[in-house]
Amino acid sequence: MARKNRTKTEKLTTTERRLRAVDLRRSGQTYQQIGEQLGVSRQTAYRYVARALDDLLKKIKESTEALVQLELERLDYLLLKLAPKIEAGSESAILAALKISAERRKLLSLDAPPR
């Protein structure tokens, strides 16, 4: 059990060091200076910063993907509510459905020109 707690403490310490390394880098410190302040090598200081930034980018990507999924679900809900009117031939419902479709295409970048 003590081993498990020590591992959690070590991970927390590493996380804190990564965050400190990013703060130091943001303030203009070199990796050599960061390493000296944290008591690690220049290479380790670089890895701390790189890993912290990678983790941040992953979180941003996950949040963005979650927001896109939420918006897609909202568009599905709206389209579902319009379905009876579309089936009845309502022009305004059909136009609304086309707008929903356009929003979905924009959200998914389906209308982007091919690369």
Secondary structure, 3 states (H helix, E strand, C coil): CHHHHHHHHHHHHHHHHHHHHHHHHHCCCCHHHHHHHHCCCHHHHHHHHHHHHHHHHHHHHHHHHHHHHHHHHHHHHHHHHHHHHHHCCCHHHHHHHHHHHHHHHHHCCCCCCCC
